[in-house]
């Protein structure tokens, strides 16, 4: 099933179940996605039972499926991206035997077509396309294998970054704060079965098509994660309970053949230019620029819908 949240004047919106063709919806038995996640075993069968979709789906009224969350944790599990970013940022860190992860802004996720407010172009505005999951309550110490059953929904995310601030914050020895504004989320949160056999070993194996100002920028596939989402969930839950509604991201989707398939963020493209040409040539985003992201399956379906965001001056 596919779930969406419509604007209704409240911060958390109104949850609906979306038809297979994405053009209509049915009211959910609970008000919000957060409530559904907290009562998933009870509510999910009612959501899945929806067969009549009486309400046309107005795309202009779509919020993020989960407009605000108790927790947003983002990984970095694509080795090709990590190696390039370390080079770009001048970070020399020892290899570790666990997934990299930071805690970001969770009290706001931009809707799929919301303008995204940024303070200054000089901060080097960048998009980062990735996939993510939303879990129900996960007890502390849950094994990776058992975490598979706690992954309730899969989402598509644009994890905005301000690159001029990222390097200095990393080198401080503490984590990112100013470098990571709120993320944008694609309109539909889907159950893993919507992906069919393109949900494998805790991985979303869809292509992530990224267009910057109407021009194709990247089409990397989500499969080559160094850790599956179940392993990311287990890592996050090692020393804490995870509340229902925790969102966990993959980090920027990246493939080893990035010169052929393109990139999911500008910084990676600049890293390639540094390696190949000795200096970056691609600039960062300007006010008025747009980015479109769409996770696409082999059969052409786009189960998450699309992010279509414009950067504006705050």
Buried (B, 14 or more C-beta within 10 A) or exposed (E): BBBBBBBEEEEBBBBBBBBEEBEBBBBBBBBBBBBBBBBBEEBBEBBEEBEEBEEEBEBEBBBBBBBBBBBBBBBBBBEBBBBBBBEBBEEEEEEEEEBBBBBBBBEBBBBBBBEBEBEEBEBBBBBBBBBBBBBBBBEEEBEBEBBBEBBBBBBBBBBBBBBBBBBEBBEEEEEBEEBBBBBBBBBBBBBBEBBBEBBEEBBBBBBBBBBBEEEEBBBBBBBBBBBBBBBBBBBBBEEEEBBBBBBBBBBBBBBEEBEEBBBBBBBBBBBBBBEEEEEBEBEBBEBEBBBBBBBBBEEEBBBBBBBBBBBEEE
